[in-house]
Amino acid sequence: MKASTWYEAVAQCQQDGAPYVIVTVISIAGSTPREAGSKMVVTDAQSIDTIGGGHLEFDAINTAREMLSGGTRGKNNTSTEIRSYPLSSKLGQCCGGAVKVLFEVCNRHAQHIAIFGAGHVAKALVPILAQLPLRISWIDSREDLFSHPLPANVKMVVEEAPETEVRGLEENTWLVILTHDHQLDYRITEQALKYPALPFVGLIGSQTKAKRFITKLEHRGFDENDLARLATPIGDTSIPGKRPIEVAVSIASQIIQRLHASEDNNQDTAVTNADRFNTKEHNV
């Protein structure tokens, strides 16, 4: 169901792991189109609900999208910002009042994970990971193997040569390699290790397979820094079992640990930035 209110939009964005901005009128003076507390949600593709329409809302939407993209108006990369809007002829509105608007960026850094392979382990893993604030690309050459319907934050990618998808992955994507073919596993792994911006390359398999792959990669010229990004066998070794669901839970455990470590690092950075900048306030 398409969201029609700001709170429905927040719930949908949280489920999808999509970045969004909550725009709130926090104070008013004089005649204004909406009361304090009015909210809307802005994503990179749509806006939901309203703070009053007109040029005020048009400017607020543009500001929110600049903050999402890290553009010039959001150049300090803050997650919270306050703007003051006099509703005068300069803004193309003649209410004569003034409003202050709070912009809150959420889910901007939702982690992207690329899962290669649509076999038994992947089918058990995807529904688990889809419940987390992640964006998931699920990649295989065999369209008939994908589970349907897919969760909203999972994108199916059918590609005859899955290893070619690696070069198009965004920076900081985590890879989970679970294909049916060891040679394909190797090709994907080798491609991924060529890109330092891909920090986690998780590969399923036995210790024997891991040693064989690492030896081959070393012979191809990959050094310790490259191989440090390779996690093989992938998964939390404290979780036993070889059934697909057991392996999936083991992999999910490792991903969850990485997610929390990333969140802790982001919070530390946010605290540092807050000390430097505090909340940004601008007059428009």
DRENPA-3360 file (N, C-alpha, C; in nm, 2 decimals, always signed):
BEGIN
1 = MKASTWYE = +0.08/-0.12/+0.00/+0.00/+0.00/+0.00/+0.09/+0.12/+0.00 ~ +0.05/+0.22/-0.09/+0.13/+0.34/-0.10/+0.11/+0.43/+0.02 ~ +0.22/+0.48/+0.08/+0.20/+0.57/+0.20/+0.14/+0.70/+0.16 ~ +0.05/+0.75/+0.25/-0.02/+0.88/+0.22/+0.01/+0.98/+0.34 ~ +0.06/+0.93/+0.45/+0.09/+1.01/+0.57/+0.24/+1.00/+0.60 ~ +0.29/+1.10/+0.67/+0.43/+1.10/+0.70/+0.47/+0.98/+0.78 ~ +0.38/+0.94/+0.88/+0.42/+0.82/+0.96/+0.41/+0.69/+0.89 ~ +0.32/+0.68/+0.79/+0.32/+0.56/+0.70/+0.45/+0.56/+0.62;
9 = AVAQCQQD = +0.49/+0.68/+0.57/+0.61/+0.69/+0.49/+0.74/+0.65/+0.57 ~ +0.74/+0.69/+0.70/+0.86/+0.65/+0.79/+0.86/+0.50/+0.80 ~ +0.75/+0.44/+0.83/+0.74/+0.29/+0.85/+0.79/+0.22/+0.72 ~ +0.74/+0.27/+0.60/+0.78/+0.21/+0.48/+0.93/+0.22/+0.45 ~ +0.99/+0.34/+0.47/+1.13/+0.37/+0.45/+1.21/+0.28/+0.55 ~ +1.17/+0.27/+0.67/+1.24/+0.18/+0.77/+1.24/+0.04/+0.72 ~ +1.13/-0.01/+0.67/+1.12/-0.15/+0.62/+1.21/-0.17/+0.50 ~ +1.21/-0.07/+0.41/+1.29/-0.08/+0.29/+1.44/-0.05/+0.31;
17 = GAPYVIVT = +1.47/+0.01/+0.42/+1.61/+0.05/+0.45/+1.65/+0.17/+0.36 ~ +1.55/+0.25/+0.32/+1.57/+0.36/+0.23/+1.59/+0.49/+0.31 ~ +1.69/+0.57/+0.26/+1.71/+0.70/+0.33/+1.60/+0.80/+0.31 ~ +1.57/+0.88/+0.41/+1.46/+0.98/+0.40/+1.49/+1.09/+0.50 ~ +1.41/+1.20/+0.48/+1.42/+1.32/+0.57/+1.29/+1.35/+0.62 ~ +1.28/+1.36/+0.76/+1.15/+1.41/+0.82/+1.16/+1.56/+0.83 ~ +1.07/+1.63/+0.77/+1.06/+1.78/+0.76/+0.95/+1.82/+0.86 ~ +0.98/+1.90/+0.96/+0.88/+1.94/+1.06/+0.88/+2.09/+1.08;
25 = VISIAGST = +0.76/+2.15/+1.08/+0.74/+2.29/+1.12/+0.75/+2.29/+1.27 ~ +0.86/+2.35/+1.32/+0.88/+2.35/+1.47/+0.83/+2.48/+1.54 ~ +0.81/+2.59/+1.46/+0.75/+2.71/+1.52/+0.70/+2.80/+1.41 ~ +0.60/+2.88/+1.45/+0.53/+2.97/+1.35/+0.52/+3.11/+1.42 ~ +0.51/+3.21/+1.33/+0.48/+3.34/+1.38/+0.39/+3.41/+1.27 ~ +0.28/+3.47/+1.31/+0.19/+3.53/+1.22/+0.11/+3.43/+1.14 ~ +0.07/+3.47/+1.02/-0.01/+3.39/+0.93/+0.07/+3.29/+0.86 ~ +0.04/+3.16/+0.87/+0.12/+3.05/+0.81/+0.02/+2.95/+0.75;
33 = PREAGSKM = +0.07/+2.87/+0.65/-0.02/+2.77/+0.59/-0.05/+2.65/+0.67 ~ +0.04/+2.61/+0.76/+0.02/+2.50/+0.85/+0.06/+2.53/+0.99 ~ +0.02/+2.46/+1.09/+0.05/+2.48/+1.23/+0.18/+2.41/+1.26 ~ +0.24/+2.46/+1.38/+0.36/+2.39/+1.43/+0.33/+2.24/+1.45 ~ +0.43/+2.16/+1.42/+0.41/+2.02/+1.44/+0.38/+1.95/+1.31 ~ +0.34/+2.02/+1.20/+0.31/+1.96/+1.07/+0.44/+1.90/+1.02 ~ +0.42/+1.78/+0.96/+0.54/+1.71/+0.91/+0.52/+1.65/+0.77 ~ +0.63/+1.63/+0.70/+0.63/+1.56/+0.57/+0.75/+1.47/+0.57;
41 = VVTDAQSI = +0.76/+1.38/+0.48/+0.87/+1.29/+0.46/+0.92/+1.31/+0.31 ~ +1.05/+1.32/+0.30/+1.11/+1.34/+0.16/+1.21/+1.23/+0.14 ~ +1.20/+1.16/+0.02/+1.30/+1.07/-0.02/+1.36/+1.12/-0.15 ~ +1.45/+1.04/-0.21/+1.51/+1.09/-0.33/+1.41/+1.08/-0.45 ~ +1.29/+1.02/-0.43/+1.20/+1.00/-0.54/+1.06/+1.06/-0.52 ~ +1.03/+1.09/-0.39/+0.89/+1.14/-0.37/+0.89/+1.21/-0.24 ~ +0.78/+1.29/-0.22/+0.75/+1.35/-0.09/+0.61/+1.31/-0.05 ~ +0.59/+1.29/+0.08/+0.47/+1.23/+0.14/+0.42/+1.33/+0.25;
49 = DTIGGGHL = +0.29/+1.36/+0.25/+0.23/+1.46/+0.34/+0.27/+1.60/+0.30 ~ +0.24/+1.70/+0.38/+0.26/+1.84/+0.34/+0.29/+1.92/+0.47 ~ +0.37/+2.03/+0.45/+0.39/+2.13/+0.55/+0.33/+2.26/+0.50 ~ +0.25/+2.26/+0.40/+0.17/+2.38/+0.36/+0.18/+2.41/+0.21 ~ +0.26/+2.34/+0.13/+0.26/+2.36/-0.01/+0.33/+2.49/-0.05 ~ +0.32/+2.52/-0.18/+0.38/+2.65/-0.23/+0.53/+2.64/-0.23 ~ +0.59/+2.76/-0.24/+0.73/+2.77/-0.25/+0.81/+2.73/-0.13 ~ +0.74/+2.74/-0.01/+0.80/+2.69/+0.11/+0.82/+2.54/+0.10;
57 = EFDAINTA = +0.72/+2.47/+0.06/+0.74/+2.33/+0.06/+0.84/+2.29/-0.06 ~ +0.83/+2.36/-0.17/+0.92/+2.33/-0.28/+1.07/+2.35/-0.23 ~ +1.10/+2.46/-0.16/+1.23/+2.48/-0.11/+1.27/+2.37/-0.01 ~ +1.17/+2.34/+0.08/+1.20/+2.24/+0.18/+1.24/+2.10/+0.12 ~ +1.16/+2.06/+0.01/+1.19/+1.94/-0.06/+1.33/+1.94/-0.12 ~ +1.36/+2.05/-0.18/+1.50/+2.06/-0.24/+1.61/+2.05/-0.14 ~ +1.59/+2.12/-0.02/+1.68/+2.12/+0.08/+1.70/+1.98/+0.14 ~ +1.59/+1.91/+0.16/+1.60/+1.77/+0.21/+1.67/+1.68/+0.11;
65 = REMLSGGT = +1.65/+1.69/-0.02/+1.72/+1.61/-0.11/+1.87/+1.64/-0.12 ~ +1.90/+1.77/-0.11/+2.04/+1.81/-0.10/+2.11/+1.74/+0.02 ~ +2.04/+1.74/+0.13/+2.10/+1.68/+0.25/+2.12/+1.53/+0.23 ~ +2.02/+1.46/+0.16/+2.03/+1.32/+0.13/+2.15/+1.29/+0.05 ~ +2.18/+1.38/-0.05/+2.28/+1.35/-0.15/+2.42/+1.41/-0.10 ~ +2.42/+1.48/+0.01/+2.54/+1.54/+0.06/+2.58/+1.66/-0.03 ~ +2.49/+1.72/-0.10/+2.52/+1.83/-0.19/+2.56/+1.96/-0.12 ~ +2.56/+2.07/-0.20/+2.62/+2.19/-0.15/+2.54/+2.25/-0.03;
73 = RGKNNTST = +2.40/+2.24/-0.03/+2.33/+2.29/+0.07/+2.34/+2.21/+0.20 ~ +2.38/+2.08/+0.18/+2.40/+2.00/+0.30/+2.55/+1.97/+0.31 ~ +2.64/+2.07/+0.27/+2.78/+2.05/+0.26/+2.85/+2.00/+0.39 ~ +2.79/+2.04/+0.50/+2.85/+1.99/+0.63/+2.82/+1.85/+0.67 ~ +2.73/+1.79/+0.58/+2.69/+1.65/+0.60/+2.63/+1.62/+0.74 ~ +2.56/+1.73/+0.79/+2.49/+1.71/+0.92/+2.36/+1.63/+0.90 ~ +2.32/+1.57/+1.00/+2.20/+1.49/+1.00/+2.08/+1.56/+1.05 ~ +2.10/+1.68/+1.11/+1.99/+1.77/+1.16/+2.02/+1.91/+1.12;
81 = EIRSYPLS = +1.92/+1.98/+1.08/+1.93/+2.12/+1.04/+1.80/+2.20/+1.06 ~ +1.81/+2.32/+1.10/+1.70/+2.41/+1.11/+1.71/+2.53/+1.02 ~ +1.60/+2.56/+0.95/+1.60/+2.67/+0.85/+1.48/+2.76/+0.89 ~ +1.50/+2.89/+0.88/+1.40/+2.99/+0.91/+1.35/+3.04/+0.77 ~ +1.21/+3.05/+0.76/+1.15/+3.09/+0.63/+1.06/+3.21/+0.66 ~ +1.09/+3.33/+0.62/+0.99/+3.44/+0.62/+0.90/+3.42/+0.50 ~ +0.77/+3.42/+0.52/+0.68/+3.39/+0.41/+0.64/+3.53/+0.34 ~ +0.74/+3.58/+0.27/+0.73/+3.71/+0.20/+0.74/+3.69/+0.05;
89 = SKLGQCCG = +0.74/+3.80/-0.02/+0.75/+3.80/-0.16/+0.88/+3.73/-0.21 ~ +0.98/+3.74/-0.13/+1.11/+3.67/-0.17/+1.09/+3.52/-0.19 ~ +1.00/+3.46/-0.11/+0.98/+3.32/-0.12/+0.86/+3.29/-0.21 ~ +0.80/+3.40/-0.27/+0.69/+3.38/-0.36/+0.56/+3.35/-0.28 ~ +0.56/+3.39/-0.15/+0.43/+3.37/-0.07/+0.41/+3.50/+0.01 ~ +0.28/+3.53/+0.03/+0.24/+3.66/+0.09/+0.16/+3.64/+0.21 ~ +0.18/+3.53/+0.29/+0.11/+3.51/+0.41/+0.15/+3.61/+0.51 ~ +0.28/+3.66/+0.51/+0.32/+3.76/+0.60/+0.38/+3.70/+0.73;
97 = GAVKVLFE = +0.37/+3.57/+0.75/+0.42/+3.51/+0.87/+0.56/+3.46/+0.85 ~ +0.60/+3.37/+0.94/+0.74/+3.31/+0.93/+0.73/+3.17/+1.00 ~ +0.81/+3.08/+0.95/+0.81/+2.94/+1.01/+0.96/+2.90/+1.03 ~ +0.98/+2.82/+1.12/+1.11/+2.75/+1.14/+1.09/+2.60/+1.11 ~ +1.17/+2.54/+1.03/+1.16/+2.41/+0.98/+1.28/+2.32/+1.02 ~ +1.25/+2.21/+1.08/+1.36/+2.11/+1.12/+1.37/+2.00/+1.02 ~ +1.49/+1.97/+0.97/+1.52/+1.87/+0.88/+1.60/+1.76/+0.95 ~ +1.55/+1.63/+0.95/+1.61/+1.52/+1.02/+1.64/+1.41/+0.92;
105 = VCNRHAQH = +1.77/+1.38/+0.89/+1.80/+1.28/+0.79/+1.81/+1.15/+0.86 ~ +1.74/+1.05/+0.80/+1.74/+0.91/+0.86/+1.78/+0.81/+0.76 ~ +1.85/+0.70/+0.81/+1.88/+0.59/+0.72/+1.97/+0.63/+0.60 ~ +2.04/+0.74/+0.61/+2.12/+0.78/+0.50/+2.22/+0.68/+0.46 ~ +2.27/+0.61/+0.56/+2.38/+0.52/+0.54/+2.34/+0.37/+0.54 ~ +2.22/+0.34/+0.50/+2.17/+0.20/+0.50/+2.27/+0.12/+0.43 ~ +2.32/+0.01/+0.49/+2.42/-0.07/+0.43/+2.37/-0.15/+0.31 ~ +2.45/-0.15/+0.21/+2.42/-0.23/+0.09/+2.49/-0.36/+0.09;
113 = IAIFGAGH = +2.42/-0.47/+0.07/+2.48/-0.60/+0.06/+2.45/-0.67/-0.07 ~ +2.55/-0.72/-0.14/+2.53/-0.80/-0.26/+2.54/-0.95/-0.23 ~ +2.44/-1.02/-0.25/+2.44/-1.17/-0.23/+2.44/-1.23/-0.36 ~ +2.55/-1.31/-0.39/+2.57/-1.38/-0.51/+2.53/-1.53/-0.49 ~ +2.43/-1.57/-0.57/+2.38/-1.71/-0.56/+2.24/-1.72/-0.50 ~ +2.16/-1.81/-0.56/+2.02/-1.82/-0.52/+1.99/-1.96/-0.48 ~ +2.09/-2.03/-0.42/+2.07/-2.17/-0.38/+2.01/-2.18/-0.24 ~ +2.02/-2.29/-0.18/+1.95/-2.32/-0.05/+1.99/-2.23/+0.06;
121 = VAKALVPI = +2.12/-2.20/+0.08/+2.17/-2.11/+0.18/+2.12/-1.97/+0.16 ~ +2.13/-1.92/+0.04/+2.08/-1.79/+0.01/+1.93/-1.77/+0.03 ~ +1.86/-1.87/+0.00/+1.71/-1.87/+0.02/+1.68/-1.86/+0.17 ~ +1.76/-1.93/+0.25/+1.74/-1.92/+0.40/+1.79/-1.79/+0.45 ~ +1.89/-1.73/+0.39/+1.96/-1.61/+0.44/+1.88/-1.48/+0.41 ~ +1.84/-1.47/+0.29/+1.78/-1.34/+0.25/+1.66/-1.30/+0.33 ~ +1.56/-1.39/+0.37/+1.45/-1.35/+0.45/+1.50/-1.30/+0.59 ~ +1.61/-1.35/+0.64/+1.66/-1.30/+0.77/+1.72/-1.16/+0.76;
129 = LAQLPLRI = +1.81/-1.15/+0.66/+1.87/-1.02/+0.64/+1.77/-0.91/+0.60 ~ +1.67/-0.95/+0.53/+1.57/-0.85/+0.48/+1.49/-0.78/+0.60 ~ +1.50/-0.84/+0.72/+1.43/-0.78/+0.83/+1.52/-0.67/+0.90 ~ +1.64/-0.66/+0.85/+1.74/-0.56/+0.90/+1.73/-0.43/+0.82 ~ +1.78/-0.32/+0.87/+1.79/-0.20/+0.78/+1.90/-0.21/+0.68 ~ +1.88/-0.29/+0.58/+1.97/-0.31/+0.47/+1.91/-0.29/+0.34 ~ +1.99/-0.27/+0.24/+1.95/-0.27/+0.10/+2.02/-0.39/+0.04 ~ +1.95/-0.48/-0.02/+2.01/-0.61/-0.06/+1.99/-0.63/-0.22;
137 = SWIDSRED = +2.10/-0.66/-0.28/+2.10/-0.70/-0.42/+2.12/-0.85/-0.43 ~ +2.03/-0.92/-0.48/+2.04/-1.07/-0.49/+2.06/-1.11/-0.63 ~ +2.18/-1.17/-0.65/+2.23/-1.19/-0.79/+2.25/-1.33/-0.83 ~ +2.19/-1.37/-0.94/+2.21/-1.51/-0.99/+2.18/-1.51/-1.14 ~ +2.22/-1.61/-1.21/+2.19/-1.62/-1.35/+2.06/-1.70/-1.38 ~ +2.01/-1.76/-1.27/+1.89/-1.85/-1.29/+1.77/-1.79/-1.22 ~ +1.69/-1.72/-1.31/+1.58/-1.65/-1.26/+1.48/-1.73/-1.18 ~ +1.46/-1.86/-1.22/+1.36/-1.94/-1.17/+1.39/-1.98/-1.02;
145 = LFSHPLPA = +1.51/-1.96/-0.97/+1.55/-2.00/-0.84/+1.51/-1.90/-0.73 ~ +1.49/-1.77/-0.77/+1.46/-1.67/-0.67/+1.32/-1.70/-0.60 ~ +1.32/-1.67/-0.47/+1.20/-1.68/-0.39/+1.11/-1.56/-0.42 ~ +0.98/-1.59/-0.43/+0.88/-1.48/-0.45/+0.77/-1.49/-0.35 ~ +0.71/-1.38/-0.31/+0.75/-1.24/-0.35/+0.87/-1.20/-0.27 ~ +0.95/-1.11/-0.33/+1.07/-1.06/-0.26/+1.03/-0.95/-0.16 ~ +1.10/-0.94/-0.05/+1.08/-0.83/+0.05/+1.11/-0.70/-0.03 ~ +1.06/-0.59/+0.02/+1.07/-0.46/-0.04/+1.21/-0.41/-0.06;
153 = NVKMVVEE = +1.30/-0.45/+0.04/+1.44/-0.40/+0.03/+1.53/-0.49/-0.03 ~ +1.48/-0.59/-0.11/+1.56/-0.69/-0.18/+1.53/-0.67/-0.33 ~ +1.64/-0.65/-0.41/+1.63/-0.63/-0.55/+1.69/-0.75/-0.62 ~ +1.61/-0.82/-0.71/+1.66/-0.93/-0.78/+1.74/-0.89/-0.90 ~ +1.85/-0.95/-0.92/+1.94/-0.92/-1.04/+1.97/-1.05/-1.11 ~ +1.92/-1.06/-1.23/+1.94/-1.18/-1.32/+2.05/-1.14/-1.41 ~ +2.17/-1.21/-1.40/+2.28/-1.18/-1.49/+2.35/-1.31/-1.53 ~ +2.37/-1.33/-1.66/+2.43/-1.45/-1.71/+2.57/-1.47/-1.66;
161 = APETEVRG = +2.64/-1.36/-1.64/+2.78/-1.37/-1.59/+2.78/-1.28/-1.46 ~ +2.74/-1.34/-1.34/+2.73/-1.26/-1.22/+2.85/-1.18/-1.18 ~ +2.97/-1.23/-1.21/+3.09/-1.16/-1.17/+3.10/-1.02/-1.24 ~ +3.03/-1.00/-1.35/+3.04/-0.87/-1.41/+2.96/-0.76/-1.33 ~ +2.88/-0.81/-1.23/+2.81/-0.71/-1.15/+2.90/-0.64/-1.05 ~ +3.01/-0.70/-1.02/+3.10/-0.65/-0.92/+3.15/-0.51/-0.95 ~ +3.18/-0.49/-1.07/+3.24/-0.36/-1.10/+3.14/-0.24/-1.09 ~ +3.01/-0.27/-1.09/+2.91/-0.17/-1.08/+2.86/-0.14/-0.93;
169 = LEENTWLV = +2.92/-0.22/-0.84/+2.87/-0.20/-0.70/+2.92/-0.07/-0.64 ~ +2.83/-0.01/-0.56/+2.87/+0.12/-0.50/+2.97/+0.09/-0.39 ~ +3.04/+0.20/-0.35/+3.15/+0.19/-0.25/+3.09/+0.14/-0.12 ~ +3.16/+0.06/-0.05/+3.13/+0.01/+0.09/+3.02/-0.10/+0.08 ~ +2.99/-0.15/-0.04/+2.91/-0.27/-0.05/+2.98/-0.39/+0.02 ~ +2.90/-0.47/+0.09/+2.95/-0.59/+0.14/+2.90/-0.71/+0.05 ~ +2.99/-0.80/+0.02/+2.96/-0.91/-0.07/+2.94/-1.04/+0.01 ~ +2.84/-1.12/-0.02/+2.82/-1.25/+0.03/+2.82/-1.35/-0.09;
177 = ILTHDHQL = +2.92/-1.43/-0.10/+2.93/-1.52/-0.22/+2.89/-1.66/-0.19 ~ +2.78/-1.70/-0.25/+2.72/-1.83/-0.21/+2.68/-1.91/-0.34 ~ +2.75/-1.90/-0.45/+2.70/-1.96/-0.57/+2.72/-2.12/-0.57 ~ +2.67/-2.18/-0.67/+2.67/-2.32/-0.69/+2.80/-2.37/-0.76 ~ +2.88/-2.28/-0.80/+3.00/-2.31/-0.88/+3.12/-2.25/-0.82 ~ +3.22/-2.34/-0.79/+3.35/-2.29/-0.73/+3.42/-2.20/-0.82 ~ +3.42/-2.22/-0.95/+3.49/-2.14/-1.04/+3.43/-2.00/-1.05 ~ +3.29/-2.00/-1.04/+3.22/-1.87/-1.04/+3.25/-1.80/-0.91;
185 = DYRITEQA = +3.25/-1.87/-0.80/+3.29/-1.81/-0.67/+3.43/-1.74/-0.68 ~ +3.52/-1.81/-0.74/+3.65/-1.76/-0.75/+3.65/-1.63/-0.84 ~ +3.58/-1.63/-0.95/+3.58/-1.52/-1.04/+3.52/-1.39/-0.97 ~ +3.42/-1.42/-0.89/+3.35/-1.31/-0.82/+3.45/-1.25/-0.71 ~ +3.51/-1.35/-0.64/+3.61/-1.31/-0.53/+3.72/-1.23/-0.59 ~ +3.78/-1.28/-0.70/+3.90/-1.21/-0.76/+3.86/-1.07/-0.81 ~ +3.74/-1.05/-0.87/+3.69/-0.92/-0.91/+3.68/-0.83/-0.79 ~ +3.61/-0.88/-0.69/+3.59/-0.80/-0.57/+3.71/-0.75/-0.50;
193 = LKYPALPF = +3.81/-0.83/-0.49/+3.94/-0.79/-0.43/+4.02/-0.69/-0.51 ~ +3.98/-0.67/-0.63/+4.05/-0.56/-0.71/+4.00/-0.42/-0.67 ~ +3.89/-0.41/-0.59/+3.83/-0.28/-0.56/+3.85/-0.26/-0.41 ~ +3.94/-0.18/-0.37/+3.96/-0.16/-0.22/+3.84/-0.09/-0.15 ~ +3.75/-0.03/-0.23/+3.63/+0.03/-0.17/+3.52/-0.07/-0.13 ~ +3.55/-0.20/-0.16/+3.46/-0.31/-0.12/+3.52/-0.37/+0.00 ~ +3.48/-0.34/+0.12/+3.56/-0.37/+0.24/+3.54/-0.51/+0.30 ~ +3.43/-0.58/+0.25/+3.40/-0.71/+0.31/+3.36/-0.81/+0.20;
201 = VGLIGSQT = +3.44/-0.91/+0.18/+3.41/-1.01/+0.07/+3.39/-1.14/+0.14 ~ +3.27/-1.19/+0.17/+3.25/-1.31/+0.24/+3.22/-1.43/+0.15 ~ +3.29/-1.53/+0.16/+3.29/-1.65/+0.07/+3.26/-1.78/+0.15 ~ +3.15/-1.85/+0.10/+3.12/-1.97/+0.16/+3.21/-2.08/+0.12 ~ +3.22/-2.19/+0.21/+3.31/-2.30/+0.17/+3.38/-2.36/+0.29 ~ +3.45/-2.46/+0.26/+3.53/-2.53/+0.36/+3.67/-2.46/+0.38 ~ +3.74/-2.51/+0.49/+3.87/-2.46/+0.51/+3.96/-2.49/+0.39 ~ +3.94/-2.61/+0.34/+4.02/-2.65/+0.22/+4.00/-2.56/+0.10;
209 = KAKRFITK = +3.88/-2.53/+0.07/+3.85/-2.44/-0.03/+3.91/-2.30/-0.01 ~ +3.90/-2.25/+0.12/+3.95/-2.12/+0.15/+4.10/-2.12/+0.13 ~ +4.17/-2.22/+0.17/+4.32/-2.22/+0.15/+4.35/-2.23/+0.00 ~ +4.28/-2.31/-0.07/+4.31/-2.32/-0.22/+4.28/-2.18/-0.29 ~ +4.18/-2.11/-0.25/+4.15/-1.98/-0.31/+4.26/-1.88/-0.27 ~ +4.29/-1.88/-0.14/+4.39/-1.78/-0.10/+4.53/-1.80/-0.17 ~ +4.57/-1.93/-0.18/+4.69/-1.96/-0.25/+4.69/-1.91/-0.40 ~ +4.58/-1.93/-0.46/+4.56/-1.89/-0.60/+4.56/-1.74/-0.61;
217 = LEHRGFDE = +4.50/-1.67/-0.52/+4.49/-1.52/-0.52/+4.63/-1.47/-0.49 ~ +4.71/-1.53/-0.40/+4.84/-1.48/-0.38/+4.93/-1.50/-0.50 ~ +4.91/-1.60/-0.58/+4.98/-1.62/-0.70/+4.94/-1.52/-0.81 ~ +4.82/-1.47/-0.80/+4.77/-1.36/-0.89/+4.82/-1.22/-0.85 ~ +4.89/-1.21/-0.74/+4.95/-1.08/-0.70/+4.87/-1.01/-0.59 ~ +4.77/-1.07/-0.53/+4.70/-1.00/-0.42/+4.78/-1.01/-0.29 ~ +4.79/-0.90/-0.23/+4.87/-0.89/-0.11/+4.79/-0.90/+0.02 ~ +4.86/-0.89/+0.14/+4.79/-0.90/+0.27/+4.68/-0.81/+0.29;
225 = NDLARLAT = +4.69/-0.68/+0.24/+4.59/-0.59/+0.25/+4.46/-0.63/+0.18 ~ +4.48/-0.68/+0.06/+4.37/-0.73/-0.02/+4.30/-0.84/+0.04 ~ +4.38/-0.94/+0.09/+4.32/-1.06/+0.15/+4.26/-1.04/+0.28 ~ +4.30/-0.93/+0.35/+4.24/-0.90/+0.48/+4.09/-0.87/+0.46 ~ +4.05/-0.83/+0.34/+3.90/-0.80/+0.32/+3.82/-0.93/+0.29 ~ +3.89/-1.04/+0.27/+3.83/-1.17/+0.24/+3.80/-1.25/+0.37 ~ +3.67/-1.28/+0.39/+3.62/-1.36/+0.51/+3.58/-1.49/+0.46 ~ +3.66/-1.59/+0.48/+3.63/-1.73/+0.43/+3.69/-1.83/+0.52;
233 = PIGDTSIP = +3.61/-1.93/+0.56/+3.47/-1.95/+0.53/+3.39/-1.84/+0.61 ~ +3.29/-1.78/+0.54/+3.21/-1.68/+0.59/+3.12/-1.74/+0.71 ~ +3.09/-1.66/+0.80/+3.00/-1.70/+0.91/+3.06/-1.69/+1.05 ~ +2.97/-1.70/+1.15/+3.01/-1.70/+1.29/+3.04/-1.84/+1.33 ~ +3.17/-1.87/+1.35/+3.22/-2.00/+1.38/+3.16/-2.06/+1.51 ~ +3.10/-1.98/+1.60/+3.05/-2.03/+1.72/+2.91/-2.10/+1.70 ~ +2.86/-2.08/+1.58/+2.73/-2.14/+1.55/+2.75/-2.27/+1.47 ~ +2.72/-2.39/+1.52/+2.75/-2.51/+1.46/+2.64/-2.55/+1.35;
241 = GKRPIEVA = +2.67/-2.65/+1.28/+2.57/-2.71/+1.19/+2.60/-2.68/+1.04 ~ +2.55/-2.77/+0.95/+2.57/-2.75/+0.81/+2.44/-2.75/+0.73 ~ +2.33/-2.75/+0.80/+2.20/-2.74/+0.73/+2.20/-2.59/+0.67 ~ +2.12/-2.57/+0.56/+2.12/-2.44/+0.50/+2.08/-2.33/+0.60 ~ +1.98/-2.36/+0.69/+1.93/-2.26/+0.78/+2.04/-2.23/+0.89 ~ +2.11/-2.34/+0.93/+2.22/-2.32/+1.03/+2.33/-2.23/+0.97 ~ +2.37/-2.26/+0.84/+2.47/-2.18/+0.78/+2.42/-2.04/+0.76 ~ +2.29/-2.02/+0.72/+2.24/-1.89/+0.70/+2.24/-1.81/+0.83;
249 = VSIASQII = +2.20/-1.87/+0.94/+2.20/-1.80/+1.07/+2.34/-1.76/+1.11 ~ +2.44/-1.85/+1.08/+2.58/-1.82/+1.11/+2.63/-1.70/+1.03 ~ +2.59/-1.69/+0.90/+2.63/-1.57/+0.82/+2.56/-1.45/+0.87 ~ +2.43/-1.46/+0.90/+2.35/-1.35/+0.95/+2.41/-1.29/+1.08 ~ +2.46/-1.38/+1.16/+2.52/-1.34/+1.29/+2.64/-1.25/+1.26 ~ +2.73/-1.30/+1.17/+2.85/-1.22/+1.13/+2.81/-1.08/+1.07 ~ +2.71/-1.08/+0.99/+2.66/-0.96/+0.93/+2.61/-0.86/+1.04 ~ +2.53/-0.91/+1.13/+2.48/-0.83/+1.24/+2.59/-0.77/+1.32;
257 = QRLHASED = +2.69/-0.85/+1.35/+2.80/-0.80/+1.43/+2.87/-0.69/+1.36 ~ +2.89/-0.70/+1.23/+2.95/-0.60/+1.15/+2.86/-0.47/+1.14 ~ +2.73/-0.49/+1.13/+2.64/-0.38/+1.13/+2.65/-0.30/+1.26 ~ +2.65/-0.37/+1.37/+2.66/-0.30/+1.50/+2.80/-0.23/+1.52 ~ +2.90/-0.29/+1.47/+3.03/-0.23/+1.48/+3.03/-0.10/+1.39 ~ +2.97/-0.10/+1.27/+2.96/+0.01/+1.19/+2.88/+0.12/+1.25 ~ +2.77/+0.09/+1.32/+2.68/+0.19/+1.38/+2.76/+0.25/+1.50 ~ +2.84/+0.18/+1.57/+2.92/+0.23/+1.68/+3.02/+0.33/+1.63;
265 = NNQDTAVT = +3.08/+0.30/+1.51/+3.18/+0.39/+1.45/+3.11/+0.52/+1.41 ~ +2.99/+0.50/+1.34/+2.91/+0.62/+1.30/+2.87/+0.71/+1.41 ~ +2.83/+0.65/+1.52/+2.79/+0.73/+1.64/+2.91/+0.80/+1.70 ~ +3.02/+0.74/+1.70/+3.14/+0.81/+1.75/+3.17/+0.93/+1.66 ~ +3.16/+0.91/+1.52/+3.18/+1.02/+1.43/+3.08/+1.13/+1.45 ~ +2.95/+1.09/+1.47/+2.84/+1.19/+1.49/+2.86/+1.27/+1.61 ~ +2.91/+1.21/+1.72/+2.94/+1.28/+1.84/+3.05/+1.39/+1.82 ~ +3.15/+1.34/+1.74/+3.26/+1.44/+1.71/+3.21/+1.55/+1.63;
273 = NADRFNTK = +3.13/+1.52/+1.53/+3.08/+1.63/+1.44/+2.98/+1.72/+1.52 ~ +2.91/+1.66/+1.61/+2.82/+1.74/+1.70/+2.90/+1.84/+1.78 ~ +3.01/+1.79/+1.84/+3.09/+1.88/+1.92/+3.15/+2.00/+1.83 ~ +3.17/+1.97/+1.71/+3.23/+2.07/+1.62/+3.13/+2.17/+1.57 ~ +3.01/+2.12/+1.53/+2.91/+2.20/+1.45/+2.78/+2.23/+1.53 ~ +2.74/+2.14/+1.62/+2.61/+2.14/+1.69/+2.50/+2.14/+1.58 ~ +2.38/+2.18/+1.61/+2.28/+2.18/+1.51/+2.29/+2.30/+1.42 ~ +2.28/+2.28/+1.29/+2.30/+2.39/+1.19/+2.16/+2.47/+1.18;
281 = EHNV = +2.17/+2.60/+1.18/+2.05/+2.68/+1.16/+2.08/+2.78/+1.06 ~ +1.99/+2.80/+0.96/+2.01/+2.89/+0.85/+1.88/+2.97/+0.83 ~ +1.90/+3.09/+0.78/+1.79/+3.18/+0.74/+1.78/+3.17/+0.59 ~ +1.65/+3.16/+0.55/+1.63/+3.16/+0.40/+1.56/+3.28/+0.36;
% end
